[in-house]
Amino acid sequence: MIRPPERTTVTPPAAASTGADAQPEQPPFRGNCPCLSGEQYADCCGRFHAGEAEAPTAEQLMRSRYSAFVVLDAGYLLRTWHPETRPASLDLDPDMQWRRLDIVSTGRGGPLDTEGTVEFKAHFRHDGERGVHHETSRFRRIDRRWYYLDEAAGAEADAVEFG
């Protein structure tokens, strides 16, 4: 049986003062970054999750959000979700095993842009089935910080293939 990776939880700063979304502290994720950059997690997406840095591009935010799904960091996902489209809460399935992220294409989303798109395929395993989540995500930069906005309309958004 394959065990899901250890999880790390970062409480959003806004929730820290109210106690909302407070979760017990988990041991930090160790090893290579789940985004497959080849770097150690702490030197790659872990620094974004910990609030030590901001993702400089839409693609890097996409990679860090994928890694947050792997390590079950709902707080980071909510903090990087645009306020206009962000859900009130997010429940992540610990049985979902994210295996690989493939960036298919990017449109704008650089350090000087205010909008960008990232098309990706996220490979997973759940309940013994393998699948691929294929989506084109839109991102918006506000005050030098990138946010996930939503799925791009008319794209192969949210296509899930089982194999």
DOVEX-742869 format. One line per field, with one value per atom (N, C-alpha, C, CB): residue number from 1; residue in three letters; atom name; x, y, z. Coordinates in steps of 0.1 Angstrom, whole numbers, always signed. Glycine has a CB too. Example, Ala and Ser with C-alpha at 12.3 -4.5 7.8 and 13.67 -1.06 7.14 Angstrom:
DOVEX-742869
k [1, 1, 1, 1, 2, 2, 2, 2]
r [ALA, ALA, ALA, ALA, SER, SER, SER, SER]
a [N, CA, C, CB, N, CA, C, CB]
px [+132, +123, +132, +113, +128, +137, +129, +141]
py [-57, -45, -33, -45, -22, -11, +0, -6]
pz [+78, +78, +78, +90, +71, +71, +79, +57]
***
This chain:
DOVEX-742869
k [1, 1, 1, 1, 2, 2, 2, 2, 3, 3, 3, 3, 4, 4, 4, 4, 5, 5, 5, 5, 6, 6, 6, 6, 7, 7, 7, 7, 8, 8, 8, 8, 9, 9, 9, 9, 10, 10, 10, 10, 11, 11, 11, 11, 12, 12, 12, 12, 13, 13, 13, 13, 14, 14, 14, 14, 15, 15, 15, 15, 16, 16, 16, 16, 17, 17, 17, 17, 18, 18, 18, 18, 19, 19, 19, 19, 20, 20, 20, 20, 21, 21, 21, 21, 22, 22, 22, 22, 23, 23, 23, 23, 24, 24, 24, 24, 25, 25, 25, 25, 26, 26, 26, 26, 27, 27, 27, 27, 28, 28, 28, 28, 29, 29, 29, 29, 30, 30, 30, 30, 31, 31, 31, 31, 32, 32, 32, 32, 33, 33, 33, 33, 34, 34, 34, 34, 35, 35, 35, 35, 36, 36, 36, 36, 37, 37, 37, 37, 38, 38, 38, 38, 39, 39, 39, 39, 40, 40, 40, 40, 41, 41, 41, 41, 42, 42, 42, 42, 43, 43, 43, 43, 44, 44, 44, 44, 45, 45, 45, 45, 46, 46, 46, 46, 47, 47, 47, 47, 48, 48, 48, 48, 49, 49, 49, 49, 50, 50, 50, 50, 51, 51, 51, 51, 52, 52, 52, 52, 53, 53, 53, 53, 54, 54, 54, 54, 55, 55, 55, 55, 56, 56, 56, 56, 57, 57, 57, 57, 58, 58, 58, 58, 59, 59, 59, 59, 60, 60, 60, 60, 61, 61, 61, 61, 62, 62, 62, 62, 63, 63, 63, 63, 64, 64, 64, 64, 65, 65, 65, 65, 66, 66, 66, 66, 67, 67, 67, 67, 68, 68, 68, 68, 69, 69, 69, 69, 70, 70, 70, 70, 71, 71, 71, 71, 72, 72, 72, 72, 73, 73, 73, 73, 74, 74, 74, 74, 75, 75, 75, 75, 76, 76, 76, 76, 77, 77, 77, 77, 78, 78, 78, 78, 79, 79, 79, 79, 80, 80, 80, 80, 81, 81, 81, 81, 82, 82, 82, 82, 83, 83, 83, 83, 84, 84, 84, 84, 85, 85, 85, 85, 86, 86, 86, 86, 87, 87, 87, 87, 88, 88, 88, 88, 89, 89, 89, 89, 90, 90, 90, 90, 91, 91, 91, 91, 92, 92, 92, 92, 93, 93, 93, 93, 94, 94, 94, 94, 95, 95, 95, 95, 96, 96, 96, 96, 97, 97, 97, 97, 98, 98, 98, 98, 99, 99, 99, 99, 100, 100, 100, 100, 101, 101, 101, 101, 102, 102, 102, 102, 103, 103, 103, 103, 104, 104, 104, 104, 105, 105, 105, 105, 106, 106, 106, 106, 107, 107, 107, 107, 108, 108, 108, 108, 109, 109, 109, 109, 110, 110, 110, 110, 111, 111, 111, 111, 112, 112, 112, 112, 113, 113, 113, 113, 114, 114, 114, 114, 115, 115, 115, 115, 116, 116, 116, 116, 117, 117, 117, 117, 118, 118, 118, 118, 119, 119, 119, 119, 120, 120, 120, 120, 121, 121, 121, 121, 122, 122, 122, 122, 123, 123, 123, 123, 124, 124, 124, 124, 125, 125, 125, 125, 126, 126, 126, 126, 127, 127, 127, 127, 128, 128, 128, 128, 129, 129, 129, 129, 130, 130, 130, 130, 131, 131, 131, 131, 132, 132, 132, 132, 133, 133, 133, 133, 134, 134, 134, 134, 135, 135, 135, 135, 136, 136, 136, 136, 137, 137, 137, 137, 138, 138, 138, 138, 139, 139, 139, 139, 140, 140, 140, 140, 141, 141, 141, 141, 142, 142, 142, 142, 143, 143, 143, 143, 144, 144, 144, 144, 145, 145, 145, 145, 146, 146, 146, 146, 147, 147, 147, 147, 148, 148, 148, 148, 149, 149, 149, 149, 150, 150, 150, 150, 151, 151, 151, 151, 152, 152, 152, 152, 153, 153, 153, 153, 154, 154, 154, 154, 155, 155, 155, 155, 156, 156, 156, 156, 157, 157, 157, 157, 158, 158, 158, 158, 159, 159, 159, 159, 160, 160, 160, 160, 161, 161, 161, 161, 162, 162, 162, 162, 163, 163, 163, 163]
r [MET, MET, MET, MET, ILE, ILE, ILE, ILE, ARG, ARG, ARG, ARG, PRO, PRO, PRO, PRO, PRO, PRO, PRO, PRO, GLU, GLU, GLU, GLU, ARG, ARG, ARG, ARG, THR, THR, THR, THR, THR, THR, THR, THR, VAL, VAL, VAL, VAL, THR, THR, THR, THR, PRO, PRO, PRO, PRO, PRO, PRO, PRO, PRO, ALA, ALA, ALA, ALA, ALA, ALA, ALA, ALA, ALA, ALA, ALA, ALA, SER, SER, SER, SER, THR, THR, THR, THR, GLY, GLY, GLY, GLY, ALA, ALA, ALA, ALA, ASP, ASP, ASP, ASP, ALA, ALA, ALA, ALA, GLN, GLN, GLN, GLN, PRO, PRO, PRO, PRO, GLU, GLU, GLU, GLU, GLN, GLN, GLN, GLN, PRO, PRO, PRO, PRO, PRO, PRO, PRO, PRO, PHE, PHE, PHE, PHE, ARG, ARG, ARG, ARG, GLY, GLY, GLY, GLY, ASN, ASN, ASN, ASN, CYS, CYS, CYS, CYS, PRO, PRO, PRO, PRO, CYS, CYS, CYS, CYS, LEU, LEU, LEU, LEU, SER, SER, SER, SER, GLY, GLY, GLY, GLY, GLU, GLU, GLU, GLU, GLN, GLN, GLN, GLN, TYR, TYR, TYR, TYR, ALA, ALA, ALA, ALA, ASP, ASP, ASP, ASP, CYS, CYS, CYS, CYS, CYS, CYS, CYS, CYS, GLY, GLY, GLY, GLY, ARG, ARG, ARG, ARG, PHE, PHE, PHE, PHE, HIS, HIS, HIS, HIS, ALA, ALA, ALA, ALA, GLY, GLY, GLY, GLY, GLU, GLU, GLU, GLU, ALA, ALA, ALA, ALA, GLU, GLU, GLU, GLU, ALA, ALA, ALA, ALA, PRO, PRO, PRO, PRO, THR, THR, THR, THR, ALA, ALA, ALA, ALA, GLU, GLU, GLU, GLU, GLN, GLN, GLN, GLN, LEU, LEU, LEU, LEU, MET, MET, MET, MET, ARG, ARG, ARG, ARG, SER, SER, SER, SER, ARG, ARG, ARG, ARG, TYR, TYR, TYR, TYR, SER, SER, SER, SER, ALA, ALA, ALA, ALA, PHE, PHE, PHE, PHE, VAL, VAL, VAL, VAL, VAL, VAL, VAL, VAL, LEU, LEU, LEU, LEU, ASP, ASP, ASP, ASP, ALA, ALA, ALA, ALA, GLY, GLY, GLY, GLY, TYR, TYR, TYR, TYR, LEU, LEU, LEU, LEU, LEU, LEU, LEU, LEU, ARG, ARG, ARG, ARG, THR, THR, THR, THR, TRP, TRP, TRP, TRP, HIS, HIS, HIS, HIS, PRO, PRO, PRO, PRO, GLU, GLU, GLU, GLU, THR, THR, THR, THR, ARG, ARG, ARG, ARG, PRO, PRO, PRO, PRO, ALA, ALA, ALA, ALA, SER, SER, SER, SER, LEU, LEU, LEU, LEU, ASP, ASP, ASP, ASP, LEU, LEU, LEU, LEU, ASP, ASP, ASP, ASP, PRO, PRO, PRO, PRO, ASP, ASP, ASP, ASP, MET, MET, MET, MET, GLN, GLN, GLN, GLN, TRP, TRP, TRP, TRP, ARG, ARG, ARG, ARG, ARG, ARG, ARG, ARG, LEU, LEU, LEU, LEU, ASP, ASP, ASP, ASP, ILE, ILE, ILE, ILE, VAL, VAL, VAL, VAL, SER, SER, SER, SER, THR, THR, THR, THR, GLY, GLY, GLY, GLY, ARG, ARG, ARG, ARG, GLY, GLY, GLY, GLY, GLY, GLY, GLY, GLY, PRO, PRO, PRO, PRO, LEU, LEU, LEU, LEU, ASP, ASP, ASP, ASP, THR, THR, THR, THR, GLU, GLU, GLU, GLU, GLY, GLY, GLY, GLY, THR, THR, THR, THR, VAL, VAL, VAL, VAL, GLU, GLU, GLU, GLU, PHE, PHE, PHE, PHE, LYS, LYS, LYS, LYS, ALA, ALA, ALA, ALA, HIS, HIS, HIS, HIS, PHE, PHE, PHE, PHE, ARG, ARG, ARG, ARG, HIS, HIS, HIS, HIS, ASP, ASP, ASP, ASP, GLY, GLY, GLY, GLY, GLU, GLU, GLU, GLU, ARG, ARG, ARG, ARG, GLY, GLY, GLY, GLY, VAL, VAL, VAL, VAL, HIS, HIS, HIS, HIS, HIS, HIS, HIS, HIS, GLU, GLU, GLU, GLU, THR, THR, THR, THR, SER, SER, SER, SER, ARG, ARG, ARG, ARG, PHE, PHE, PHE, PHE, ARG, ARG, ARG, ARG, ARG, ARG, ARG, ARG, ILE, ILE, ILE, ILE, ASP, ASP, ASP, ASP, ARG, ARG, ARG, ARG, ARG, ARG, ARG, ARG, TRP, TRP, TRP, TRP, TYR, TYR, TYR, TYR, TYR, TYR, TYR, TYR, LEU, LEU, LEU, LEU, ASP, ASP, ASP, ASP, GLU, GLU, GLU, GLU, ALA, ALA, ALA, ALA, ALA, ALA, ALA, ALA, GLY, GLY, GLY, GLY, ALA, ALA, ALA, ALA, GLU, GLU, GLU, GLU, ALA, ALA, ALA, ALA, ASP, ASP, ASP, ASP, ALA, ALA, ALA, ALA, VAL, VAL, VAL, VAL, GLU, GLU, GLU, GLU, PHE, PHE, PHE, PHE, GLY, GLY, GLY, GLY]
a [N, CA, C, CB, N, CA, C, CB, N, CA, C, CB, N, CA, C, CB, N, CA, C, CB, N, CA, C, CB, N, CA, C, CB, N, CA, C, CB, N, CA, C, CB, N, CA, C, CB, N, CA, C, CB, N, CA, C, CB, N, CA, C, CB, N, CA, C, CB, N, CA, C, CB, N, CA, C, CB, N, CA, C, CB, N, CA, C, CB, N, CA, C, CB, N, CA, C, CB, N, CA, C, CB, N, CA, C, CB, N, CA, C, CB, N, CA, C, CB, N, CA, C, CB, N, CA, C, CB, N, CA, C, CB, N, CA, C, CB, N, CA, C, CB, N, CA, C, CB, N, CA, C, CB, N, CA, C, CB, N, CA, C, CB, N, CA, C, CB, N, CA, C, CB, N, CA, C, CB, N, CA, C, CB, N, CA, C, CB, N, CA, C, CB, N, CA, C, CB, N, CA, C, CB, N, CA, C, CB, N, CA, C, CB, N, CA, C, CB, N, CA, C, CB, N, CA, C, CB, N, CA, C, CB, N, CA, C, CB, N, CA, C, CB, N, CA, C, CB, N, CA, C, CB, N, CA, C, CB, N, CA, C, CB, N, CA, C, CB, N, CA, C, CB, N, CA, C, CB, N, CA, C, CB, N, CA, C, CB, N, CA, C, CB, N, CA, C, CB, N, CA, C, CB, N, CA, C, CB, N, CA, C, CB, N, CA, C, CB, N, CA, C, CB, N, CA, C, CB, N, CA, C, CB, N, CA, C, CB, N, CA, C, CB, N, CA, C, CB, N, CA, C, CB, N, CA, C, CB, N, CA, C, CB, N, CA, C, CB, N, CA, C, CB, N, CA, C, CB, N, CA, C, CB, N, CA, C, CB, N, CA, C, CB, N, CA, C, CB, N, CA, C, CB, N, CA, C, CB, N, CA, C, CB, N, CA, C, CB, N, CA, C, CB, N, CA, C, CB, N, CA, C, CB, N, CA, C, CB, N, CA, C, CB, N, CA, C, CB, N, CA, C, CB, N, CA, C, CB, N, CA, C, CB, N, CA, C, CB, N, CA, C, CB, N, CA, C, CB, N, CA, C, CB, N, CA, C, CB, N, CA, C, CB, N, CA, C, CB, N, CA, C, CB, N, CA, C, CB, N, CA, C, CB, N, CA, C, CB, N, CA, C, CB, N, CA, C, CB, N, CA, C, CB, N, CA, C, CB, N, CA, C, CB, N, CA, C, CB, N, CA, C, CB, N, CA, C, CB, N, CA, C, CB, N, CA, C, CB, N, CA, C, CB, N, CA, C, CB, N, CA, C, CB, N, CA, C, CB, N, CA, C, CB, N, CA, C, CB, N, CA, C, CB, N, CA, C, CB, N, CA, C, CB, N, CA, C, CB, N, CA, C, CB, N, CA, C, CB, N, CA, C, CB, N, CA, C, CB, N, CA, C, CB, N, CA, C, CB, N, CA, C, CB, N, CA, C, CB, N, CA, C, CB, N, CA, C, CB, N, CA, C, CB, N, CA, C, CB, N, CA, C, CB, N, CA, C, CB, N, CA, C, CB, N, CA, C, CB, N, CA, C, CB, N, CA, C, CB, N, CA, C, CB, N, CA, C, CB, N, CA, C, CB, N, CA, C, CB, N, CA, C, CB, N, CA, C, CB, N, CA, C, CB, N, CA, C, CB, N, CA, C, CB, N, CA, C, CB, N, CA, C, CB, N, CA, C, CB, N, CA, C, CB, N, CA, C, CB, N, CA, C, CB, N, CA, C, CB, N, CA, C, CB, N, CA, C, CB, N, CA, C, CB, N, CA, C, CB, N, CA, C, CB]
px [+8, +0, +9, -10, +6, +13, +7, +13, +15, +10, +11, +18, +1, +2, +14, -11, +20, +31, +27, +37, +38, +35, +30, +48, +22, +16, +21, +1, +21, +25, +13, +38, +11, +0, +5, -11, +1, +4, -9, +13, -11, -24, -23, -27, -34, -33, -32, -46, -25, -23, -36, -15, -46, -59, -66, -68, -64, -70, -63, -71, -50, -43, -48, -28, -53, -58, -72, -58, -80, -94, -95, -103, -85, -86, -93, -93, -98, -105, -95, -112, -99, -91, -78, -87, -78, -66, -65, -66, -54, -51, -39, -50, -38, -26, -14, -27, -3, +10, +15, +20, +19, +24, +39, +16, +45, +60, +61, +66, +72, +74, +77, +85, +73, +76, +91, +67, +97, +111, +114, +119, +125, +129, +127, +121, +128, +126, +112, +129, +112, +99, +89, +101, +77, +67, +65, +54, +68, +66, +76, +67, +85, +95, +106, +88, +109, +119, +133, +118, +134, +147, +153, +156, +148, +153, +146, +150, +153, +147, +134, +157, +124, +111, +113, +102, +122, +124, +130, +134, +137, +144, +135, +157, +124, +115, +102, +114, +92, +78, +76, +68, +84, +83, +85, +93, +93, +95, +83, +107, +75, +63, +52, +58, +51, +42, +44, +42, +56, +60, +58, +74, +55, +54, +67, +46, +78, +91, +94, +102, +86, +87, +74, +99, +73, +61, +65, +55, +57, +59, +61, +48, +72, +74, +67, +89, +62, +55, +42, +64, +33, +21, +24, +11, +34, +38, +43, +49, +52, +57, +46, +68, +36, +25, +17, +15, +15, +8, +16, +7, +29, +37, +36, +52, +36, +36, +22, +39, +11, -2, -3, -13, +2, +2, +9, +10, +21, +28, +20, +42, +12, +3, -7, -3, -12, -22, -15, -28, -2, +5, +7, +19, +11, +14, +2, +26, -10, -23, -22, -26, -17, -16, -28, -3, -40, -52, -50, -64, -43, -41, -34, -33, -24, -17, -26, -4, -33, -42, -52, -49, -58, -68, -61, -74, -49, -42, -38, -30, -36, -32, -44, -21, -56, -68, -73, -78, -76, -81, -94, -84, -95, -106, -120, -105, -121, -133, -139, -132, -130, -134, -130, -127, -124, -119, -131, -110, -131, -142, -139, -142, -150, -149, -139, -162, -139, -130, -127, -137, -117, -112, -109, -100, -115, -112, -104, -125, -92, -84, -85, -69, -85, -86, -73, -93, -70, -57, -54, -55, -65, -63, -59, -76, -60, -56, -41, -63, -35, -21, -17, -15, -12, -7, +7, -7, +9, +21, +30, +17, +25, +34, +26, +39, +34, +28, +35, +29, +28, +33, +28, +30, +36, +32, +32, +42, +20, +18, +21, +3, +16, +19, +17, +11, +22, +20, +17, +32, +9, +6, +8, -8, +18, +21, +24, +10, +21, +23, +37, +19, +44, +58, +58, +66, +70, +72, +66, +86, +65, +60, +45, +69, +39, +26, +16, +24, +3, -7, -17, -15, -16, -25, -17, -37, -21, -14, -22, +0, -19, -25, -15, -34, -18, -10, -18, -2, -15, -22, -13, -24, -19, -12, -19, -8, -12, -17, -12, -14, -21, -17, -21, -23, -11, -14, -16, -2, -26, -29, -33, -40, -34, -39, -49, -28, -61, -71, -80, -80, -82, -90, -85, -105, -72, -67, -67, -74, -73, -74, -64, -88, -58, -49, -57, -37, -54, -61, -52, -73, -57, -50, -60, -43, -57, -65, -59, -66, -66, -61, -69, -62, -62, -68, -60, -72, -66, -59, -64, -62, -55, -58, -55, -51, -63, -60, -55, -73, -46, -39, -40, -25, -40, -40, -30, -54, -23, -13, -18, +1, -18, -23, -12, -36, -8, +3, +15, -3, +20, +32, +30, +43, +18, +15, +5, +10, +9, +1, -10, +9, -22, -33, -39, -44, -43, -51, -65, -52, -70, -83, -94, -83, -92, -102, -97, -116, -106, -103, -106, -111, -98, -101, -113, -89, -122, -135, -131, -145, -138, -136, -124, -135, -116, -104, -108, -92, -99, -102, -102, -92, -108, -107, -114, -114, -107, -112, -114, -125, -108, -109, -102, -104, -108, -102, -103, -109, -91, -90, -86, -80, -92, -88, -82, -100, -72, -65, -61, -54]
py [-12, +0, +12, +0, +22, +34, +44, +40, +50, +59, +73, +59, +82, +96, +103, +104, +113, +119, +126, +130, +128, +135, +149, +136, +154, +167, +178, +167, +190, +202, +211, +208, +219, +228, +242, +223, +252, +265, +272, +272, +278, +285, +299, +286, +303, +316, +327, +319, +338, +348, +353, +360, +355, +360, +350, +363, +338, +328, +326, +314, +329, +327, +336, +331, +348, +356, +352, +370, +345, +342, +327, +345, +319, +305, +297, +303, +304, +298, +289, +308, +278, +269, +264, +276, +266, +261, +246, +266, +241, +227, +223, +222, +211, +208, +209, +194, +213, +214, +200, +222, +199, +186, +188, +183, +176, +177, +182, +163, +190, +195, +185, +206, +187, +178, +179, +182, +168, +168, +160, +160, +164, +157, +166, +145, +160, +168, +174, +159, +185, +193, +185, +207, +184, +177, +183, +176, +196, +202, +197, +217, +188, +182, +191, +175, +202, +211, +205, +224, +195, +189, +195, +191, +206, +212, +206, +228, +209, +204, +212, +206, +206, +213, +226, +204, +226, +238, +250, +235, +247, +257, +260, +252, +253, +256, +260, +243, +252, +256, +257, +245, +251, +252, +266, +243, +274, +288, +296, +294, +293, +300, +295, +297, +282, +277, +283, +262, +285, +290, +306, +287, +312, +327, +334, +331, +327, +334, +341, +323, +338, +344, +343, +337, +351, +350, +345, +365, +337, +332, +343, +322, +344, +355, +354, +356, +343, +341, +333, +334, +333, +325, +310, +328, +306, +292, +288, +290, +296, +292, +291, +302, +300, +299, +286, +311, +282, +270, +258, +268, +258, +247, +246, +249, +258, +258, +254, +272, +257, +253, +237, +260, +232, +218, +211, +214, +216, +211, +212, +218, +223, +224, +213, +238, +209, +198, +185, +196, +183, +171, +170, +171, +182, +182, +185, +191, +187, +189, +203, +178, +213, +226, +235, +233, +233, +240, +255, +235, +259, +273, +280, +274, +274, +281, +282, +273, +272, +272, +283, +259, +285, +296, +309, +294, +311, +324, +328, +323, +319, +322, +321, +312, +320, +320, +334, +310, +339, +353, +355, +356, +366, +368, +368, +381, +371, +371, +357, +379, +347, +334, +323, +330, +328, +318, +313, +326, +299, +293, +297, +278, +295, +298, +289, +298, +276, +266, +256, +259, +247, +238, +225, +243, +214, +201, +193, +194, +189, +181, +166, +186, +158, +143, +137, +137, +133, +127, +114, +124, +108, +96, +98, +87, +111, +115, +116, +129, +108, +108, +114, +93, +127, +134, +129, +150, +125, +118, +127, +106, +135, +143, +155, +134, +166, +178, +180, +190, +182, +185, +199, +174, +209, +222, +220, +233, +222, +220, +233, +216, +245, +257, +269, +259, +280, +292, +304, +295, +313, +325, +337, +325, +345, +357, +352, +367, +359, +355, +357, +340, +366, +368, +378, +373, +382, +391, +405, +392, +409, +422, +422, +429, +410, +409, +410, +396, +413, +413, +402, +426, +395, +383, +372, +387, +360, +349, +336, +346, +327, +314, +303, +312, +292, +280, +268, +279, +261, +248, +237, +246, +228, +218, +204, +222, +194, +181, +176, +170, +173, +168, +153, +176, +144, +130, +126, +122, +117, +113, +98, +121, +93, +80, +81, +69, +76, +76, +64, +89, +58, +45, +35, +48, +34, +24, +27, +11, +38, +43, +54, +48, +54, +64, +74, +58, +87, +97, +109, +101, +118, +130, +141, +129, +151, +164, +173, +170, +177, +186, +199, +180, +210, +223, +234, +225, +245, +258, +267, +263, +272, +281, +295, +276, +304, +319, +324, +326, +333, +339, +354, +334, +361, +376, +381, +382, +391, +397, +410, +399, +411, +423, +427, +421, +439, +444, +435, +445, +431, +423, +408, +429, +404, +390, +383, +391, +371, +363, +355, +353, +354, +347, +338, +356, +326, +317, +324, +302, +325, +331, +321, +341, +313, +303, +295, +309, +286, +279, +288, +265, +287, +295, +289, +295, +297, +293, +288, +305, +278, +272, +264, +284, +262, +253, +239, +258, +230, +216, +216, +206, +226, +227, +216, +240, +212, +202, +188, +207, +186, +172, +162, +172, +152, +141, +129, +140, +123, +111, +100, +112, +88, +77, +66, +71, +60, +50, +38, +56]
pz [+0, +0, +0, +12, -8, -9, +1, -24, +9, +19, +13, +32, +15, +11, +18, +13, +12, +18, +31, +9, +40, +52, +49, +61, +58, +54, +63, +55, +58, +65, +65, +60, +75, +76, +79, +85, +72, +75, +77, +64, +89, +92, +85, +107, +78, +72, +83, +64, +80, +90, +95, +85, +87, +91, +101, +79, +98, +107, +120, +100, +121, +133, +144, +130, +142, +152, +157, +148, +148, +152, +156, +140, +152, +155, +144, +168, +134, +123, +115, +114, +111, +102, +110, +90, +123, +130, +130, +145, +127, +126, +134, +111, +139, +146, +138, +152, +143, +135, +132, +143, +119, +114, +111, +101, +111, +108, +93, +109, +91, +77, +67, +77, +55, +43, +41, +31, +38, +36, +22, +47, +16, +4, -8, +2, -20, -32, -33, -44, -39, -40, -49, -46, -45, -53, -67, -46, -69, -82, -93, -81, -88, -97, -103, -108, -95, -100, -98, -92, -90, -87, -75, -99, -69, -57, -45, -57, -33, -21, -18, -9, -12, -9, -2, -1, +8, +16, +8, +28, -2, -11, -23, -16, -25, -36, -31, -45, -33, -29, -14, -34, -6, +8, +14, +15, +7, +12, +9, +5, -2, -5, +5, -19, +8, +18, +31, +18, +35, +48, +49, +52, +38, +38, +38, +50, +34, +34, +21, +36, +10, -3, -10, -11, -21, -30, -43, -31, -49, -63, -73, -67, -80, -89, -102, -92, -106, -118, -116, -129, -126, -125, -125, -137, -134, -134, -121, -145, -114, -101, -91, -96, -92, -82, -85, -84, -98, -101, -95, -117, -97, -91, -76, -96, -70, -55, -50, -50, -58, -54, -56, -63, -67, -69, -57, -82, -53, -41, -29, -39, -27, -16, -15, -16, -27, -27, -23, -42, -27, -23, -8, -31, -2, +12, +21, +15, +14, +21, +29, +31, +22, +28, +23, +25, +29, +25, +28, +32, +38, +42, +31, +55, +25, +14, +2, +10, -1, -13, -11, -15, +0, +3, +2, +16, +7, +7, -7, +16, -16, -29, -39, -34, -34, -43, -43, -37, -55, -56, -47, -71, -40, -31, -38, -24, -50, -57, -60, -70, -61, -64, -54, -77, -43, -32, -25, -23, -22, -14, +1, -16, +9, +23, +30, +30, +26, +32, +21, +44, +24, +15, +22, +7, +19, +25, +15, +29, +18, +9, +13, +10, +3, +5, +7, -7, +19, +22, +14, +37, +9, +1, -14, +1, -18, -32, -32, -36, -41, -42, -55, -42, -54, -66, -70, -63, -82, -86, -95, -94, -103, -112, -118, -124, -120, -126, -139, -117, -150, -163, -167, -174, -169, -174, -189, -170, -195, -210, -217, -213, -212, -218, -208, -231, -211, -203, -212, -193, -207, -215, -206, -221, -209, -200, -186, -200, -176, -162, -157, -162, -164, -159, -148, -171, -143, -132, -135, -129, -147, -150, -155, -160, -157, -162, -150, -169, -153, -143, -145, -144, -156, -158, -165, -167, -163, -170, -170, -164, -178, -178, -178, -191, -172, -171, -174, -157, -185, -188, -182, -204, -175, -168, -168, -154, -166, -163, -150, -175, -141, -128, -127, -116, -126, -126, -111, -132, -110, -96, -96, -90, -83, -81, -69, -77, -71, -60, -61, -62, -50, -49, -59, -51, -61, -70, -84, -68, -88, -102, -104, -104, -116, -121, -129, -129, -128, -136, -139, -129, -147, -150, -150, -165, -142, -141, -151, -127, -162, -172, -171, -186, -169, -168, -173, -153, -177, -180, -169, -195, -161, -150, -153, -137, -148, -150, -137, -154, -138, -126, -128, -124, -116, -117, -106, -114, -110, -101, -95, -108, -82, -75, -65, -68, -65, -56, -56, -42, -67, -69, -64, -63, -62, -57, -66, -42, -70, -79, -71, -87, -78, -72, -83, -66, -79, -87, -88, -82, -101, -103, -105, -114, -116, -119, -132, -122, -137, -149, -161, -150, -171, -183, -190, -193, -194, -201, -215, -202, -219, -233, -234, -242, -224, -225, -221, -216, -222, -218, -203, -224, -197, -182, -175, -178, -164, -155, -161, -149, -173, -178, -170, -193, -166, -158, -166, -144, -168, -176, -166, -188, -167, -159, -168, -151, -164, -173, -166, -179]
***
